[in-house]
Amino acid sequence: MNSKIVASIILLLTLFMALPVNVWSAEKEISLDELDNSSTILQNLNPLRLLGKTYDDKARQTIITGYAVASYRTNDNGVDHDGVGNELHYGQDPANTSRFGFDLMEVGFTKRFSDYAWVAAAFEIGQHNEPGGTLDTEIELDQGEIHLVAPVGNGLDFAIGKFNSPVSWEHEDAPLLLQASNSLTFQFASPIKMTGVMATYPILENLEVRGAVYEGWDRNTSKKPDNNKAKSLMLQIGYAPTPWLDTKISYLIGAEADNNEDDLRKVIDIAATLTPWKDWIIGLEFAFGEEENQSAKSPGTDGKWYSGQVTVHYDFNRWLGTTLRYSFFDDRDGIPDIQSSQQRTLNEITFAPTLHIAPEYLGYMGLGVLPRTQHMLSGIDLRLEYRYDWSNEASTGTYFFDVTENRTKSSRNTFIAQLVASF
């Protein structure tokens, strides 16, 4: 299926679903003022994130938050990227997977000392399938950061340590997602974590700038280890021109090739969140990358790739919502980060209804960088996701493998029933 055709279909579906927007639900809209202002997002305790609000006495204490994920998943064909890109538990399922599992548990804490100093950390225990059906358990420090706010102007916030990358439109943590799996754009077009120093300055309530110096894109693989000798840089501008539009543009540059500090990876990422109507969320992201002297198609020249995603989410009421998403990763020159290096285009389309089993909302997830766009965070969610992946290869090779672990398949069907509980 051609990616342009799929994008056109999703655009038409978006316009079609927009027509009956006023007749779906007559339920009273819930305002933020009516909710308990607590959240599992550690950074929401940052006064810069609360748009002028200050923390209360409870926030002076050590706050412990976290979440757990259990699921049933089944598929026909498998995929293994050996930790390349963002290492996702979803992405490493072998062919003919059919299993129940307790996938992940994360526990984090935040200790605030004052308006200008606090520390936050989160530990993760996760399980996923390795090729051959082996169940692997990982325990890691998912994030750990010390925040210091310099009393300059509106406050210059420094985060030092390991923190979530602010580049992609999507989040990593399950409670902050609108579906069970991440897009191809999230997986391959930006780093998921950064280890280093990040500085954020809010110029206005709807405008901020952010810069970071960090170790590079974590790949967590023995075959292609991280190149952290040369540091990477990020610059980001976030701007919300209206209450229903939140945008951010990011530029990343750094040496990411193995044992090579001279050739740079350059990425421009543009993301936007739109809420043009009540109960609707539309997420858009487009990324362009250039890898110096890394083309497999024409050795000695730069490799180029494009990626993008469209996400449409609608809440029928406080109990039920649904998400439709399309994403692609167009590897024009066969960069060496995805299995065998060759020209290919990866595509996926996902449909994911979500039932809020415990809709006593814990707060909100900020889908924008500022964040101006907000979506309620439920206590327990049940997500039923169908995902179809397909690839177009330039050669006779294929991306997905069958039960014999031979790469003979060009598409993949996956179903996930996922429970996410936040505390």
C-alpha positions as CSV (number, residue, x, y, z in Angstrom):
1,M,0.0,0.0,0.0
2,N,1.5,3.4,-1.0
3,S,2.2,5.7,1.9
4,K,0.7,8.7,0.1
5,I,-2.6,6.8,-0.5
6,V,-2.8,5.8,3.2
7,A,-2.1,9.4,4.3
8,S,-4.9,10.6,2.0
9,I,-7.3,8.0,3.4
10,I,-6.5,9.1,7.0
11,L,-7.1,12.7,6.0
12,L,-10.5,11.9,4.5
13,L,-11.4,9.8,7.7
14,T,-10.4,12.8,9.8
15,L,-12.7,15.1,7.8
16,F,-15.5,12.6,7.9
17,M,-15.3,12.0,11.6
18,A,-15.3,15.8,12.2
19,L,-18.8,16.2,10.7
20,P,-20.8,14.6,13.6
21,V,-18.6,16.1,16.3
22,N,-21.5,17.8,18.0
23,V,-23.8,14.8,18.2
24,W,-21.5,12.1,19.7
25,S,-21.8,13.1,23.3
26,A,-23.9,15.3,25.4
27,E,-21.9,14.7,28.6
28,K,-20.7,17.7,30.6
29,E,-17.2,18.7,29.9
30,I,-14.8,18.3,32.8
31,S,-12.6,21.3,33.5
32,L,-9.2,21.2,35.1
33,D,-10.4,23.2,38.0
34,E,-12.7,20.4,38.9
35,L,-9.9,17.8,39.1
36,D,-7.3,16.9,41.7
37,N,-4.1,18.5,40.3
38,S,-1.8,15.5,40.7
39,S,0.0,13.6,38.1
40,T,2.3,10.7,37.4
41,I,4.4,13.0,35.2
42,L,7.4,13.9,37.4
43,Q,8.1,17.1,35.5
44,N,4.6,18.5,36.3
45,L,5.9,19.4,39.7
46,N,8.2,21.9,38.0
47,P,6.7,25.4,38.5
48,L,7.6,26.2,34.9
49,R,5.2,23.5,33.7
50,L,2.2,24.8,35.7
51,L,1.9,28.1,33.9
52,G,2.2,30.4,36.9
53,K,0.8,28.0,39.5
54,T,2.9,27.2,42.6
55,Y,3.2,23.8,44.2
56,D,1.3,23.1,47.5
57,D,2.6,21.8,50.8
58,K,2.2,18.2,49.7
59,A,4.5,18.7,46.8
60,R,7.3,19.6,49.3
61,Q,7.3,16.0,50.4
62,T,8.8,13.1,48.5
63,I,6.2,12.1,45.9
64,I,6.2,8.5,44.7
65,T,4.4,7.7,41.5
66,G,4.5,4.9,38.9
67,Y,2.6,2.6,36.6
68,A,2.3,-1.1,35.6
69,V,1.5,-2.7,32.3
70,A,0.0,-6.1,31.6
71,S,-1.0,-7.4,28.2
72,Y,-2.0,-10.1,25.8
73,R,-0.5,-9.9,22.4
74,T,-0.5,-12.0,19.2
75,N,0.9,-11.6,15.8
76,D,1.7,-13.6,12.6
77,N,5.2,-12.4,11.7
78,G,8.1,-11.1,13.7
79,V,10.6,-8.3,13.7
80,D,14.0,-7.8,15.5
81,H,15.9,-4.6,15.4
82,D,18.5,-5.7,18.0
83,G,18.0,-2.5,20.0
84,V,18.5,-0.2,17.0
85,G,16.3,2.8,17.1
86,N,14.3,3.0,20.4
87,E,14.3,-0.4,22.0
88,L,10.5,-1.0,22.5
89,H,9.0,-4.1,24.1
90,Y,6.5,-4.2,21.3
91,G,9.0,-4.2,18.6
92,Q,10.9,-7.3,19.6
93,D,8.1,-9.9,19.5
94,P,9.1,-12.9,17.4
95,A,6.8,-14.4,14.7
96,N,3.7,-16.3,15.9
97,T,3.7,-14.7,19.3
98,S,0.7,-15.5,21.5
99,R,1.2,-14.7,25.1
100,F,0.0,-13.1,28.3
101,G,2.6,-11.1,30.2
102,F,3.3,-8.6,32.9
103,D,5.3,-6.3,30.7
104,L,6.6,-3.4,32.7
105,M,6.6,-1.7,36.1
106,E,8.0,1.7,36.7
107,V,8.4,3.5,40.1
108,G,9.6,7.1,40.4
109,F,10.0,9.7,43.0
110,T,10.4,13.5,43.2
111,K,11.8,15.4,46.1
112,R,11.5,19.2,46.0
113,F,13.7,21.3,48.2
114,S,12.5,24.7,47.0
115,D,11.1,26.5,44.0
116,Y,14.6,26.4,42.6
117,A,15.9,22.8,43.3
118,W,14.5,19.3,43.1
119,V,15.5,15.8,42.2
120,A,13.6,13.1,40.3
121,A,14.4,9.5,39.4
122,A,12.5,6.5,38.0
123,F,13.4,2.8,38.0
124,E,12.0,0.3,35.4
125,I,11.6,-3.4,35.4
126,G,10.5,-4.8,32.0
127,Q,10.1,-8.1,30.2
128,H,10.1,-8.7,26.4
129,N,10.7,-11.6,24.0
130,E,14.0,-12.1,22.4
131,P,14.3,-13.9,19.0
132,G,13.8,-17.6,19.6
133,G,11.2,-17.0,22.2
134,T,13.5,-16.3,25.2
135,L,11.9,-14.0,27.8
136,D,14.4,-11.3,28.8
137,T,14.1,-9.2,32.0
138,E,15.7,-5.8,32.2
139,I,16.1,-3.6,35.3
140,E,17.4,-0.1,34.6
141,L,17.4,3.5,35.8
142,D,14.9,4.9,33.3
143,Q,15.5,8.5,34.2
144,G,17.3,10.4,36.9
145,E,17.7,14.2,37.0
146,I,18.6,17.1,39.2
147,H,16.8,20.3,38.5
148,L,18.2,23.7,39.3
149,V,16.4,26.9,38.4
150,A,18.5,30.0,38.0
151,P,16.6,33.2,39.1
152,V,17.1,34.8,35.8
153,G,14.1,36.5,34.2
154,N,11.3,34.0,34.2
155,G,13.5,31.3,35.5
156,L,16.2,29.3,33.6
157,D,15.6,25.6,34.3
158,F,18.6,23.3,34.2
159,A,18.1,19.5,34.1
160,I,21.2,17.5,34.7
161,G,21.3,13.7,34.3
162,K,19.2,11.2,32.3
163,F,15.9,12.5,31.1
164,N,13.2,11.9,28.4
165,S,13.9,13.4,25.1
166,P,11.5,16.4,24.4
167,V,11.7,16.0,20.6
168,S,9.0,13.5,19.4
169,W,5.3,14.2,19.6
170,E,4.7,10.9,21.4
171,H,5.8,9.9,24.9
172,E,7.6,6.7,25.9
173,D,5.7,5.9,29.2
174,A,2.5,3.9,28.7
175,P,0.1,6.1,30.7
176,L,1.0,9.1,28.5
177,L,0.2,7.3,25.2
178,L,-3.1,7.2,23.3
179,Q,-2.5,3.6,22.1
180,A,-0.5,0.5,23.1
181,S,2.5,0.9,20.7
182,N,4.6,3.8,19.4
183,S,4.8,5.1,15.8
184,L,7.7,4.5,13.5
185,T,8.6,8.2,13.7
186,F,9.0,7.8,17.5
187,Q,11.0,4.6,17.1
188,F,13.5,5.7,14.4
189,A,13.4,9.5,13.9
190,S,14.5,10.9,17.3
191,P,16.3,9.8,20.5
192,I,14.1,8.4,23.3
193,K,16.4,9.4,26.2
194,M,19.1,12.0,26.6
195,T,22.0,11.9,29.2
196,G,23.6,15.3,29.7
197,V,22.4,18.8,30.5
198,M,19.2,20.5,29.2
199,A,18.3,24.1,29.8
200,T,14.8,25.5,29.3
201,Y,13.7,29.2,29.4
202,P,10.1,30.3,29.2
203,I,10.1,33.6,27.3
204,L,6.3,33.9,27.5
205,E,3.5,31.7,28.7
206,N,3.1,30.4,25.2
207,L,6.8,30.6,24.0
208,E,9.9,28.8,25.2
209,V,13.3,27.8,24.1
210,R,15.3,24.7,25.0
211,G,18.8,23.5,24.4
212,A,20.7,20.3,25.4
213,V,24.2,18.8,25.2
214,Y,23.9,15.0,25.5
215,E,25.7,11.7,25.0
216,G,23.9,10.7,21.8
217,W,21.1,8.3,20.7
218,D,21.0,5.3,23.0
219,R,20.9,2.0,21.0
220,N,21.6,-0.6,23.7
221,T,23.1,-3.2,21.4
222,S,26.3,-5.1,21.3
223,K,26.5,-5.2,17.5
224,K,26.3,-1.4,17.1
225,P,27.3,0.2,20.4
226,D,26.7,3.8,21.2
227,N,29.1,6.4,20.0
228,N,29.4,8.8,22.9
229,K,32.9,10.2,22.4
230,A,31.5,13.2,20.5
231,K,28.6,14.9,22.1
232,S,25.3,15.7,20.4
233,L,23.4,19.0,20.5
234,M,19.7,19.9,20.4
235,L,17.9,23.2,20.0
236,Q,14.2,23.5,20.3
237,I,11.6,26.3,20.1
238,G,8.0,25.7,21.4
239,Y,5.2,28.1,20.5
240,A,1.5,27.9,21.0
241,P,0.0,30.7,18.8
242,T,-3.6,29.8,19.8
243,P,-5.2,27.7,22.6
244,W,-6.0,25.0,20.1
245,L,-2.5,24.8,18.4
246,D,0.7,23.8,20.1
247,T,3.9,23.5,18.0
248,K,7.6,22.7,18.4
249,I,10.6,22.6,16.1
250,S,13.8,20.7,17.0
251,Y,17.2,20.6,15.5
252,L,19.7,17.8,16.5
253,I,23.3,17.4,15.4
254,G,26.0,15.0,16.5
255,A,28.2,12.1,15.5
256,E,26.2,8.8,15.8
257,A,28.1,6.4,13.4
258,D,30.2,3.6,15.0
259,N,33.8,4.6,15.8
260,N,33.4,7.7,13.8
261,E,33.4,11.2,15.3
262,D,33.7,13.1,12.1
263,D,30.5,12.2,10.2
264,L,27.4,13.9,11.7
265,R,23.7,13.0,11.9
266,K,21.5,16.1,11.4
267,V,17.8,16.0,12.1
268,I,15.0,18.5,11.8
269,D,11.8,17.5,13.6
270,I,8.5,19.5,13.5
271,A,5.6,18.5,15.7
272,A,2.2,20.0,16.3
273,T,-0.9,19.2,18.5
274,L,-4.3,20.5,17.4
275,T,-7.5,20.5,19.4
276,P,-9.9,22.2,16.9
277,W,-13.0,20.8,18.5
278,K,-14.1,19.5,21.9
279,D,-12.9,16.0,22.7
280,W,-10.6,15.9,19.6
281,I,-6.8,15.6,19.5
282,I,-4.8,15.6,16.3
283,G,-1.1,15.0,16.4
284,L,1.2,15.7,13.5
285,E,5.0,15.1,13.2
286,F,7.5,15.2,10.3
287,A,11.2,14.6,10.5
288,F,14.1,14.8,8.0
289,G,17.5,13.3,8.7
290,E,20.8,13.3,7.0
291,E,23.7,11.0,7.7
292,E,27.1,12.2,6.5
293,N,28.9,9.6,4.3
294,Q,26.5,6.8,5.5
295,S,24.6,5.9,2.3
296,A,24.5,2.2,1.5
297,K,22.9,3.0,-1.9
298,S,25.7,5.3,-3.0
299,P,28.8,4.7,-0.8
300,G,30.7,7.8,0.1
301,T,27.6,10.1,-0.1
302,D,25.2,11.3,2.6
303,G,22.2,9.1,3.5
304,K,18.9,10.8,3.8
305,W,15.6,9.7,5.4
306,Y,12.1,11.1,6.0
307,S,9.6,10.1,8.7
308,G,6.1,11.3,9.7
309,Q,3.0,10.4,11.6
310,V,-0.7,11.5,11.9
311,T,-2.6,10.6,15.0
312,V,-6.4,11.3,15.5
313,H,-8.0,10.8,18.9
314,Y,-11.6,11.3,19.9
315,D,-13.2,10.9,23.4
316,F,-16.8,9.8,23.2
317,N,-17.2,10.4,26.9
318,R,-15.1,10.1,30.1
319,W,-15.2,6.2,29.8
320,L,-14.3,5.7,26.1
321,G,-12.0,7.0,23.5
322,T,-10.4,5.8,20.3
323,T,-7.3,6.5,18.3
324,L,-6.3,6.1,14.6
325,R,-2.7,6.6,13.6
326,Y,-0.6,6.3,10.5
327,S,3.2,6.6,10.4
328,F,6.1,5.9,8.0
329,F,9.9,5.8,7.8
330,D,11.3,6.4,4.3
331,D,14.9,5.3,4.2
332,R,16.1,6.7,0.9
333,D,19.7,5.6,1.1
334,G,19.9,2.6,3.4
335,I,21.3,4.1,6.6
336,P,23.1,1.5,8.8
337,D,20.7,1.7,11.7
338,I,17.9,-0.6,10.5
339,Q,18.8,-4.3,10.0
340,S,20.6,-4.8,6.7
341,S,21.4,-1.4,5.1
342,Q,19.3,-1.0,2.0
343,Q,16.7,1.4,0.6
344,R,13.3,0.7,2.2
345,T,10.1,2.3,3.4
346,L,8.3,1.1,6.6
347,N,4.6,1.9,7.2
348,E,2.1,1.2,9.9
349,I,-1.5,1.9,10.6
350,T,-3.1,1.4,14.0
351,F,-6.6,1.5,15.4
352,A,-6.9,1.5,19.2
353,P,-10.1,2.0,21.2
354,T,-9.5,2.7,24.9
355,L,-11.8,2.0,27.8
356,H,-11.1,4.1,31.0
357,I,-11.9,1.4,33.6
358,A,-11.0,3.8,36.5
359,P,-11.8,7.2,35.2
360,E,-11.0,9.1,38.4
361,Y,-8.4,11.1,36.6
362,L,-5.0,11.6,38.2
363,G,-4.2,14.8,36.3
364,Y,-3.3,15.5,32.7
365,M,-0.7,14.6,30.2
366,G,0.9,17.5,28.4
367,L,0.9,16.7,24.6
368,G,2.5,20.0,23.7
369,V,6.0,21.1,24.7
370,L,4.6,24.0,26.8
371,P,2.2,22.3,27.5
372,R,-1.0,24.2,26.4
373,T,-2.7,21.1,25.1
374,Q,-3.9,18.8,27.8
375,H,-5.5,15.3,27.9
376,M,-6.9,13.6,31.0
377,L,-4.8,10.9,32.6
378,S,-6.9,7.9,33.8
379,G,-6.2,5.5,36.7
380,I,-6.7,2.3,34.7
381,D,-7.0,2.0,30.9
382,L,-7.8,-1.0,28.8
383,R,-6.5,-0.6,25.2
384,L,-7.5,-2.9,22.4
385,E,-5.1,-2.3,19.5
386,Y,-4.9,-3.7,16.0
387,R,-1.7,-2.7,14.1
388,Y,-0.8,-3.5,10.5
389,D,2.9,-3.0,9.4
390,W,4.2,-3.3,5.9
391,S,7.5,-2.6,4.1
392,N,8.6,-1.8,0.6
393,E,12.2,-3.0,-0.1
394,A,14.4,-1.8,-2.9
395,S,15.9,-5.3,-3.3
396,T,14.5,-8.8,-2.9
397,G,15.0,-8.7,0.9
398,T,12.1,-8.4,3.4
399,Y,11.9,-6.8,6.8
400,F,9.7,-9.3,8.8
401,F,10.6,-12.9,9.5
402,D,8.4,-16.0,9.8
403,V,8.4,-18.8,12.4
404,T,11.6,-20.3,11.0
405,E,13.3,-16.9,11.6
406,N,13.8,-16.3,7.9
407,R,13.1,-12.9,6.5
408,T,10.4,-13.8,4.0
409,K,7.5,-11.5,4.9
410,S,6.7,-8.0,3.8
411,S,3.9,-7.3,6.3
412,R,2.8,-8.0,9.8
413,N,-0.5,-8.1,11.7
414,T,-0.5,-7.5,15.5
415,F,-3.3,-7.4,18.1
416,I,-2.6,-6.2,21.7
417,A,-5.0,-6.1,24.7
418,Q,-3.2,-3.9,27.2
419,L,-4.0,-2.8,30.8
420,V,-2.2,0.2,32.1
421,A,-2.6,1.1,35.8
422,S,-1.1,4.4,37.2
423,F,-0.5,5.3,40.8
